[in-house]
Amino acid sequence: MQIADAFLIAGAGLVAGAVNAIAGGGSLLLFPALVAVGYGTLAANVTNSVSLWPGYVGGVAGFRGELAGQRGRVISLGLTAAAGAVAGCVLLLATPESAFDVVVPFLVLAASLLLAVQPRVAAMVGPPSPDHRANAKVLYPAVALAAVYGGYFGGALGVILLGTLALTVHDSLRRLNALKAALSLVVATVTVVAFGLFGPVDWVAVAVIAPAALVGGYLGAKVARRLDDELLRRAVVVFGIVVAVLLYLRSR
């Protein structure tokens, strides 16, 4: 690995860890960085998933206060997320890389558009029930499907989870963001085990990215209360759309 490439992916890992802690979507930054330095899309995806795991740990550590009192939610939804992530990992490892190349631009685009429309959807649906169990028929299947997506690709998983929680669980966005971080860590842990054992992970890249992602995740959680959510949302949406177009052109 060239020194310039190492600095590029380490920097992308730092920012991705912070963005994942703040709102989700960090994989949309690290994944194209790995592709840009020469990794195939499948290797970039699994390396991306493994490398960002410390960032999720840092995010959860930074959200300790907001996670207080949410143990029941974390356990029940975490088990659901773990089962979905296993299914997503199996699906990815059983998918030919050529098929993944075709699908991934549309996954990136869909995740980016979901981030763009989530506030409008939330406004249309209205506030959820004060008791998250009242929406269990929607909440648990939605979290499971999001985790399948997270095990398969993972780009903007945090965006999808936060949108799902905001539409179905009555709580402050700050506490829901902390819950999203915990569920993302569950999915990331499953992918680390599955891809570490069976996937084409580049461990040199992981060694470069993981420490930066850990720092980024912790710092991102600390500054989440101060950052302009709408500005971040717009930036990630535009970036995601550009990445989707570039990946589509690359696969042609």
Secondary structure, DSSP 8 states (H G I E B T S, - for coil): --HHHHHHHHHHHHHHHHHHHHTS-THHHHHHHHHHTT--HHHHHHHHHHHTHHHHHHHHHHTHHHHTT-HHHHHHHHHHHHHHHHHHHHHHHTS-HHHHHHHHHHHHHHHHHHHHHHHHHHHHH----SSGGGGHHHHHHHHHHHHHHHHHT-TTHHHHHHHHHHHH--S-HHHHHHHHHHHHHHHHHHHHHHHHHHS---HHHHHHHHHHHHHHHHHHHHHTTTS-HHHHHHHHHHHHHHHHHHHHHHH-
